[in-house]
Amino acid sequence: MPSPKPLSGLVVIEIGHSIAAPYAGMILGELGAEVIKVENPRSGDAARGWGPPFLEGAATCFHAVNRAKGSITVDLADPEDVARLKALILERADVVLHNLKFGALDRYGLGGADLVAAKPDLVFCNLGAFGATGPLRDKPGYDPMMQAYSGLMSLLGEDGRPPVRVPASIIDMGAGMWSVIGILSALQERGRTGKGGVVETSLYETGLAWMSIYLAGYLANRELPARHGSGVDMIVPYQAFAASDGYMMVAAGNDNLFRRLAAVLDRPGLAEDPRFHSNKDRVVNRKELVPILSDIFVTKPRAEWAGLLDAAGIPNGPINTLDQVVADPQTQALGLIQTRSGSELGLVGLPLSFDGIRPAFERAGPGLGEDNAKLDR
């Protein structure tokens, strides 16, 4: 069956760099939109050089967030180049998406207000650093900085040890996803009214959105949560334990699951102990319960525990390395790791399927300026 193309017919101009806007553009492209990436003519998107490893002319990082696109080069300091880009937008674009610094495009007459005034059915998405208002509006931002600023890093790692970050660019990629949600919502509204508009999101807003549960707790009791490594503040046990041959995650996320866990561990009395009877009790008495469980889990290998826990319906799993993830039968069955004939490049596809069909990996990240002819139509 052919690859699903639900956004076929849409034209997206992506003035993006690094991860956030390119990730949004990639999602739209994989869903069938024609995405034209705008890059500077000197070196293009800096992510092209974010390696090794490199394959097919660019860093694999670049390919991961820039497949399913074309590329044109535009020198924003050249009025003629800007005029050609503006003409392309006004003639063909349904969506313009960018993550340049606040106000950068306005200087060239390419800001949202100007373009939507000239083309009222255009959807224009600003993906900023700190948002469209406030004292930090003009400050640049990158994923690690936003993990720190949003409070996320204050929850990672363990108390008494240095802060750590999530290596995956979850703020950038999350902001890209929020951009897509906003763009698709605006396109739905355009279908009803014929009018486009300006969609706003930012890295900082995305960081705060990831913190929704923890901020709700803080706003309720004004207490700062402790850091629990692989665990969480509000559920116990819900963390990694060392078996005799390595670590595994165990997630007994409610009282019924904890009773089953106590039975599997051959310690049914734990579930009746007043200190551990309910999740609230277990959270309060975490320091008493976790060492007891740790002493039990270390007595058997992971596979043996997994068999017992699976039989009891208790969520658990190994802490896989990347080679194990790629080789895992579930990964293979989903077909989420995608390749193309004649290419060594393997990428993670969209985590979406339509009538059982996942959008195919059909086009790697574009060569710099390979679609410049589109500027001269």
Beta strands, then each sheet from edge to edge (+ up, - down):
strand 1: 11-15
strand 2: 34-39
strand 3: 54-55
strand 4: 58-59
strand 5: 70-73
strand 6: 95-98
strand 7: 123-128
strand 8: 197-202
strand 9: 238-243
strand 10: 246-251
strand 11: 316-318
strand 12: 337-339
strand 13: 346-348
sheet 1: 5+ 2+ 1+ 6+ 7+ 8+
sheet 2: 3+ 4-
sheet 3: 9+ 10- 11+
sheet 4: 12+ 13-
end
